[in-house]
Amino acid sequence: MAALGAAIGLITHPVSIMEEMLPVKVAVLDDYQGVALSSADWSPLNDRAEIVVFRDHVSEADAIVERLAPFDVVCVMRERTPLPRAIIERLPRLRLIASTGPRNASIDAAAASERGITIANTGYTSHGAIELTWALIHAATRHVPDEVASLRAGGWQVAVGGDLAGHTIGIVGLGRIGSASARIANAFGMDVIAWSSNLTPEKAADAGARYVSKEELFRQADIVTVHLILSKRSHGIIGAAELGLMKPTAWFVNTSRGPLVDEATLIDALEHQRIAGAALDVYDVEPLPAEHPFRRLPNVVATSHVGFVTRDTYEIFYRDTVKNILEWLAATA
């Protein structure tokens, strides 16, 4: 099969888990860096399953179905390959979806349940996303990509960097990641303001922030950083009204989920330089299309959704994935 031709890594020690069943076939999807098998000890599965690792990404529904049709178990890396009802219903052999992270809204849980498919999740650590948020803030405000490019081309200084100390950061969403970002901002001597739909002045103060209205946050902040879970309520929560309040010298930072912000409106604001720029790690469509404006706009500092892509996080993801497969095998034996 053509889809199997893209497979990169294989463990080929299959045996039946039941006499009447074929060997359990496991697909590990979207292993972009080729580290899935080295991030955890998969040897407990050596005599129990055949594992196929795919490093490339396919997004078209028919191609996904063709690729996954032979597999009993599909291991997905967060939302890289969504599994909606239209795909799940075309995979009659599928019996376990092993997803990394504690939640995965891109899997249709109801469709899986109706077909008797188990969904298993893993642990997670948020420090990678927190650290990348600040890497992007520094890269954007100090023009790090431009300075690096100039140096490599034989040049020298090309820009005057912005400051953090004494300036205002607005944090949209003060949960685990937002609260950690507030503590870091305080360490830099910033004025920290925050808003979310359920936030109170008392909760904001506990995190080292000052509660303001949504409008005041976008109006006052020199940097706006977003840390919300994507849901029906938060989808598009930042649009023309919010971006229109931002200072022309302010930066917009998003390391959470692309659809939290109206992408077309953000692109328009960047193209017309109504804000200083954006530092982004997440997008409406991923991987980001080759001709997307975020790839060419000079006032965008962009990374390819790598906030969670760290050694520590991957070790948790794949260790727990192996554990989940073993537990499922034991339950079906």
Buried (B, 14 or more C-beta within 10 A) or exposed (E): EEBBEBBBBEBEBBEEBEEEEEBBBBBBBBBBEEBBBEBBEBEEBBEBBBBBBBBEBBEEEEEBBBBBBBBBBBBBBBBBBBBEBEBBBBBEEBBBBBBBBEEBBBBBBEBBEEBEBBBBBBEBBBEBBBBBBBBBBBBBBBBBBBBEEBEEEEEEEEEEEBEBEEBBBBBBBBBEBBBBBBEBBBEBEBBBBBBBEEBEEEBBEEBBBBBBEBEBBBBBBBBBBBBBBBEEEBEEBBEEEBBEBBBEEBBBBBBBBBBBBBBEBBBBBBEEEBBBBBBBBBBBEBBBEEEBBBEEBEBBBBBEBBBBBBEEBBBBBBBBBBBBBBEBBEEBE
